[in-house]
Amino acid sequence: MELKTIKKTTKELILEITGETETLLNPVAEVLLDYDDVDYASYMSDHPESKKRRLYIRVKKGKPEEILKKAVKQLEDEIKTFSKSFVSKSKSKK
């Protein structure tokens, strides 16, 4: 994965992500949209076969990069919790 900052202001952040698809970007955008401080969050691509995607974030308050870090951390925690639950359930069925 390669990240490139396209635009960064006090209220907006646009990142170009190469080598990732909607599988990663959709959950990130969904978590961002759950935050009251986020005005808009989405990802886009110029073409379905393109390997480049752009993640766009606009915030009402706070720093967009800090809110993105918070969203990524939340997803990481959710995946760890899911993994622990799955492993636990898998062991109990043996």
Secondary structure, DSSP 8 states (H G I E B T S, - for coil): -EEEEEEE-SSEEEEEEES--HHHHHHHHHHHHHSTTEEEEEEE-SSTT-SEEEEEEEESSS-HHHHHHHHHHHHHHHHHHHHHHHHHHHHHT-
